Amino acid sequence: MSETRSRTTTSRRTFLTQTTATVVGGTLAATLGGARMAHASGSDILKVGLIGCGGRGNGAAVNAMNAEDNVRLTALADLFPDRVEEAKEALSQAIGDKYQVTDDRCFAGFDAYQQLIDADVDVVLLATTPHYRPQHLQAAVAAGKHVFCEKPVAVDPVGVRSVLATCEEAEKKGLSIVSGLCWRYDLGVRETINRIRDGAIGDIVAIHENYLTGALWFRARKPEWSEMEYQNRNWYNHTWLSGDHIVEQFVHSLDKAMWLMGDQPPQRGFGLGGRQVRVQPEYGNIYDHFANCFEWENGVKVYAYTRQMAHCDNDVEDYVYGTKGRAQVLVNQQQGLINGEPVFKGKKPSMYDYEHKELFASIRSGKPINDGRFMALSTMLGILGREACYTGKTIEWDALFNSDMRLGPTTYEWGDVPSESVATPGVTTFPRGA
């Protein structure tokens, strides 16, 4: 099973001059020939398939079923049969009558994603290991499916370019793609960022992003597992599968920085990071801390810090500094603060449910949402930060974006797969994996 790759030379300035109309909050309205109403068996029921039956995938399925009445979960797919079985039990209890998955619509293996896509579903939830996201998204769009696409959407520039091309194809087909960058669907965060971008603190001078949190999981090796199975079971700890935590987790914070900057990429970035606590082999080759500075053409800098270590002080917040004041985006249960005053005071739904509510509404109205551009560029910003820290170099956006860097094998089968070494700044070269 090989991943289709397309190379399109694109510069940061090309992004700055793009005319695609993006609606703040994660919606892209497209005027397309006729409303694309999805019906299942002549009814108004939307049939949903889940690809990736881990914790986030099962959560996404529950969120999707919470979003409206006329939806049903009808198919499951995962790399591993045991994860499918676990999901069957958990989801049948969690969503009740909306669980309508029969055994012949449960798929496992490297081709499970394609089997599910071919199984008469209207909407696909993509929640697998990030490495596989470009391939799965491309297959879903090729088959004419609407998509909820978890973050991040790739682990390397080749994957990012593939996602951008696929999302352009989705727009042509009138398909909706909603991103798992969920803060775009939080009403308090939307209002706070809208006010900042409307000038509530003047011109933005600098942004400070923190995602300082505890250590995450790892899975111990079992003797019956091949190296390929072990790495996929322990995917978070292998850069080719997860992108490292600066891409997999910190992308949420980097996405808010990109949003504040009008979803335009920086010129360059540098940083420092390493592996100070998670040094055992079970942690694969990822780092446990990153610190980056990204520089925009207009002089704005984003200072970005992420750490996954136990027993340290934690902070997850977005600090925005302007010529007329300052703001925080996530404070007070996502109410936001602008110059010390709360921004959002109303009630709001769960952002995890709301992103699916907007997805289904877009399908039914024939006004597609396409989050493709921002979910790809925010992922790319994480990749830029990672590579700057891995190599110890200042890296230009254009050079990285247009590189042939692709991580991981090009074919997938159980057996041996190379173990990646831990990157060493000043020794590890740019670009890697080309």
N, C-alpha and C positions, 0 to 999 in steps of 0.2 A: 504494500500500500504506500504509494509515494505522494508527496505533497506537491501540488501544482504551484509553481513559482513564476511570478511575472516581475520584470524589472522596468520601472518607469522612472526616469531621472526627473526628480522634482526638487526644486530649491525652496528655501524658506520664503524667498520673495514671491515665488509662485503662490504659496499659501496666503501671503498677505494680500494678493490681488485677486484671489478667487471670488467669484460672485455668487456662490451658493448661499442662499438665504437661510441662516440658522436662527431659529427662535429660541431665546434664552429660556432655559428650563428643560431643554432636551427634546424639542419637537421640531421637525422639519416638514412643513406642509408642501406637498407636491401636487401640481395640477396635472392630472393624468387622465387619459381617455377613459371615462366611465368609473364608477365606484367599484372597488374590488371587494365585494361582500363575500365572506367565507361562510359557507354553510356545510353542515354535515348531514348527509342523507336527507337533504331537502328540508332540514329544520334550521332553527337559529342557533343550534348548539355548535360551539367551537370545540373541536377535538384537539387536545394538547398532548404532545409527546415529550418526555424528559430524557435527555442525553447527558448522563453523568449523575449517578445515584449516590453521591456522597452527601455530607451534611448540608452543603450549600445548595446542591441540586434538589434534595428533598425539601429544603426550606423554600426554594423558588417554586416548586410545585404547589406547596401549601399556599404560598402568597398568591399564585395565579388562580387557584380555586377560590380564594377569599375575595378576589377582585370583582366577580360578578356571578350571577346565578347560572347563566346559560353557557357554562364551560364544563368539560369533563376531561379527566386524565385518562388516556386510552392506550398509552404505550410507554415502555421503559427500556432504556439501553445503558449499558456500562461496559467497561473493559472487562470487569470481573463478574462471574455468575453469582458469587456470594453477595456482592453489593446489590445486585438486582433483587435477590431473595430478601435481603434486609429491607430494601425499599418497599417491596410489595407488602410486607407486614406492617411497616411503620405508616405508610401512606394510606393503606386501606382503613386503618384506625383513625388517622388524622383527618381525612376529608370525607369519610362516610360514603354516601351515595354517589358522590362525584368521582369516586374511584371506579373506573370501568375498564381496568386492564385485564385482559385474558392472557393465559399462558402463551398463546401463539403470538402475542404482541410484546413479548419480553425477549430481549436480545443481549448477547454478551460477546465480547471479542473485539478485535481491532476493526472489524467491519460492522459492528453493531449499530453505529451511527447511521450508516447508509440503509440498513435494514429498517430502522425506525422511520427514517425519512420516507421510505417507500411504502410505509404501512398505513396510508390513508389518514394522515393527520393534517390539521390546518395550521397549527402553531407549534414551533419547536423551541424548547428551552435548552440552551447550550450551557452546560455547567460542568464540563469535564476539566481535566488538567489543562492549563493554558496553552501548552505547546500545540495541542491538537485543534485549538480554536479556529485558526484560519482555514484549515481543511474542512472542518465540520460546517462552518458558516458558508463556505463556497458551495458545498453540496446541498445545503438547505435552500439557498437562494436559487441554485440551478434547478431545483425541483419545484420552485414556486411557493415556498413556505414562508410565512411570517415568523420572525425570530425574536426571542428574548436572549440576549447575548451577555453572559456574565463577563465581568472584568477579570484580569486584563485580557486583551484580545489577541495577544501574540507575545513572544519572548525575544524576538529579533527583528531587524529591519525588513528582511524578506517577508516575514509574516505580516508586519504592519502594512507593507505595500499591497500584499495580497488582500488583506481586509478592506483597504480603501477601494481597490478595484471591484471587489465583490459588492460593496455597499453602493457603488455607482451603478452596478448591474441591478441591484435591488430597487434603486430609485427608478430606473427605466421600466421595471416590471410592476411598479406600484405596490411593492411589498414593504411592510413595516419592519424596522429593526430598532428595538429598544435596548438600551445598554443597562448593565448591572451597576453602573456608576450611580448609585442610588441617591446621592445627595442632590443630583439634578432634579429629583422628584420629591424632595422634602420641601414643603411649602414655606417653612421658616427660612431655610437656607436660600431658596429662590428669592424671597423678598429681600433678604439682607444683601445678597450679591447684586440684585437689580438696583437697589438704592446706592450701593457703592459705585456701580458702573454709571449710574445717573449723576454722580458728582457729590454725594452726601459728605465725603471727606476730601473733596477736591480731586486733584490728579493723584493717582497712585504713584508713590515714590518707591516703596519696597513692600514685599510680602514675606512673612516668616511662617513656614509650615512645620508643625511638630506632629510626629506620630511615634511617640515614645511609649512603649508598651512591654508587656511581659513576653517570656519565651513561648513559642508555639510547639506543636507536637512533632514527634517522630515515631516511626513504626520500626520495631525491631525485626531483624532479618529472621526468616524461617528457613530451615535447611532445604526444604523441598522447592523453594523459590529459585528460579533462574535469576541472573543479574538484571535482566529486563523487567521481570516481575517485581523484584525488590525495589528497583528505582521507581517504577510506576506506583507501587504501593506507598513508597516513601517520597512521593513526588515533590512535596514542598521543599525538600532539602537538596534538590538537584536543579541547578540553574537552567538546564535545557528544558526541563518540564515546567518549572514555576516562574522562571525569570528572575529568581531571588526575591526577597521580601520587599525590596524597593519597588519592584514592578507589581508583585502580586497583591500586596497590602497597601503600601504607601501610595499607590496609584490613586486612591481616593483623595488624598490631600493634594497630590500633584494635579489632579483633575480640577480641583477648586481653584488652584493657582492659574491654570490655563483658562478656566472660565472667566476669572477676574481680568485676565489679559486678553479677552476677546477671542479666545481659542486660536491665538496666533503663536507659533513656536518661537523659542528664543534663538539667538544667534549661536550660542555656545554654552558649555558648562564645564565646571571642574569640581573636584571633590576629594574627599578622603574617607576611607572606611576600612573595615577589616573584620577579623574573626578572633575575638578576644575571650569569649566565654564558651561558645559552642564550637569546641575544637575536636570533639570525638568523631570517629568515622561515621556514626549514625546520622550526623548532621550534614553528610554529603559534602558539597563544596560551596555552600552559600555563606555569606557574611552575616554578622549579627548587628552591625551598625553602619550607617552611611551618613555623611554630611556633605551637602552639595550647595553650590552657588550657580544659578542659571542667569544669564545676562540677555536682556532684550535690546533691540535696536534703539528704542527710545530712552535707554539708560536705566530702566527699572531692573532691579535684581530680585530674584526669589531665593531666599535662604531656606534650605530644606533639610530637616533632620529626622532620621528614623532609627529606632533602636528596639531590638527584641531581647531583653535581658530581664531575668527575675530579680526581685528585691531592689529595684531601682525606682526612682521617682518617675511617674508616668504623666504624660500630657498629650492629648490629642486636640489640637486647636489650630485655627487659621488666624493669624494676626496681620492686619492690613494697615499700612501707614500711608497717609495722604498729605497733601499740602494744607488741608484744613481740618485735620483730625485723624482719628484712628478707629478701627473697627475690629471686632472679633465675630467670626461666623458661626461657631458652634456653641457658644456659651448659653447657659440657662436653657438646657434641653432644646437646643437648636432654635432658640428665639432670636439670637444674634444681638450684638451690641454695636451701636454707632455713637461715638463720642459719649459713651457711658449710658446711653438710653436704650432700653429694650426695643427691638424692631418688631417682632411678630408676637401678637397677643391673642390670636384666635386659636380655635381647635384645629387639629389637622390629623389626617389619617396616617397610618403607617406608610412610610415611604416605600417599604418593600412590597406592600400591597398596591400602592398607588401607581407604581411604574407599570404593573400589569393592567391595572384599570385603564390607564391611558393607552396602552398597547391595544387592548380589546376595543376600546372606543374608536381608535384610529382605523382599525380593520372594518368595523361596522359602518363608519361614516364615509369610508372611501377616501379619507385624507391621511395618507401614510405618514408615520413618523420615521425618520431616518437619523439615528444617532451616530452613524458610522464615522463621520469625520472626527468628532471630538473624542470618541472612545479610542480611535486609532492614534491620534496625536498625543493624548494623555498617556497612553501606553508607551508611546515612543519617548516621551519625556522621562519616564522611569528607566527605559533602556539607556538613554543618554547618561542619566545619573549613575547607573550601574557601571557602564563602561568607563566613565571618567574615573570612578573610584577603583575599579579593577586594574586599570592601566596606570593611574597616576598622571594622566595627561589631560590637558584642556582639549576638549573635543568639539568640533564645529558640528552644528545640527546637520547641515547639508552633507558633510562627508559621511556621517553615520547613516543618515536616512537613505542615501543612495548607495551604500555599501552592499556587498554580497554576503554579509554576515548572516549565517543561518546556523542555529544550534541544534544538535541532536542528529539521530540517524535519518536517512531519507526513506528507508523502508522499515516496516514494523513487524517483528515476529518474536516469539518467545525464544530465549537463549541468551547469548552473551551480548553485551553492549558496553562500549568503553566507559570507564569511570573517569569523570572530569576531575582535574586537579584544582586545588584552590588557587584563585588568581593572586598574584603578587605584584603590587604596584611597583612600577619601575622595571619590572621584568616581563610581565604579561604585555603583549603587544596589541596594538590597534591596527586593523580590525581583527578580532578573533573569529575563528570558525569560517573564514572566507575560503 
